[in-house]
C-alpha cells in the first residue's frame, strides 16, 4: 500500500546502514538472494540463509522483508503470513508502567472491553486486545530517548487485507493523540 499509510521497507532502512551492518547493500543482497532461489524458498528460509551467511538475525529479517517487497512478494504492511499490520507511536513524560496504566483505560473505552492479555514489569510492559475476528491491538511502553520519557508503541495486527490499513492506522493515531 503505497498511499503513505505504511512505509516501504526501503523507506525505513537506509542502504548505507545495511551496508555498514551486513557488508553489502540491499541491492547486492537481493541479487545474491535471487541466486539462492529466494523467490520460491519463502521468508523463513531466506532469513535463516542470511544468518548462515553471517548476518545478524535482526538485519536478516530486515533484508528479507526488503527483498520480498522489492520482488513483489509482499507489499508494505504485509506480514509473512499474508495478514497486514499498522503501527503508531508517541512519546510522553513518565515511567513505563504508570504510562501503561493511563493508556489501558483509554483503549478499553474505545474497544469496549478490557485487555485479553498483558505483561507487567520488564523493559516493555504491554496490554493486548484480541477481537472476535482475530485482529489484535498490542500496546507496549518502553523507555524513551530522553530521561523520564516513555515511548508508547501500538500495533494493530492480523488485518485481513490492505484496505483495512488506512482506517486502522487513523484509529491508532487518534487514540494516541487523545492521551
Secondary structure, 3 states (H helix, E strand, C coil): CCCCCCCCHHHHCCHHHHHHHHCCCHHHHHHHHHHCCHHHHCHHHHHHHHHHCCCCHHHHHHHHHHHHHHCCCCCCCECCCCCEEEEEEEEEECCHHHHHHHHHHHHHHHHCCCCCEEECCCCCEEEEEECCCCCEEEEEEEECCCCCEEEEEEEEEEECCHHHHHHHHHHHHHHHHCC
